[in-house]
Amino acid sequence: MFKSKLFILISTGFLFFSCEENNKDPQFCECLSISKSLNEKNKTLIESPEKREVILEELKKLVSEKRRICKPYEQMTGEEMIAREKACD
């Protein structure tokens, strides 16, 4: 009896997570996009130090926007992030 209940519970959990993986989360996808933009802007800062002031202002705006958009995902596990990232592609 216990094993059958455990099996049903585990099966339901897998079903729930497999369905969730296929759902695209637009805010998470936007979080990924802005994170990539931030990485590119940091790379530009390293490669073009003569444009430092302009790039730093852009970086400040991007960091602020990233904090706002990505806040709901700060405590997410790596596995869950990977699953959501796949849905964004």
C-alpha positions, 0 to 999 in steps of 0.5 A: 500500500505504501509503495503504491502511494509513493509511486503515485506521488513520485509519478505526479511530481515528475509529470508536474515538472515535465509539464512545467519545463515545456512552458515558456516563462517570458520574464525568465527569458527576458532575464536571460536576455538582459544577463547576456546583454550585461555580459556583452557590455562588460566585455566591451568595457574591457576591450574599449577602455577609452569609452569607459564613462559611457559604458559604465552608465549603460552598465548601471542601467542594465544592472538595475533592470536585471535586478528588477526583472530577475528578482523572482529567480534569485533562489531558483536551483540550477536544474530549474534554471536550465530547464527554463532556459531550454524553454526560452530557446 
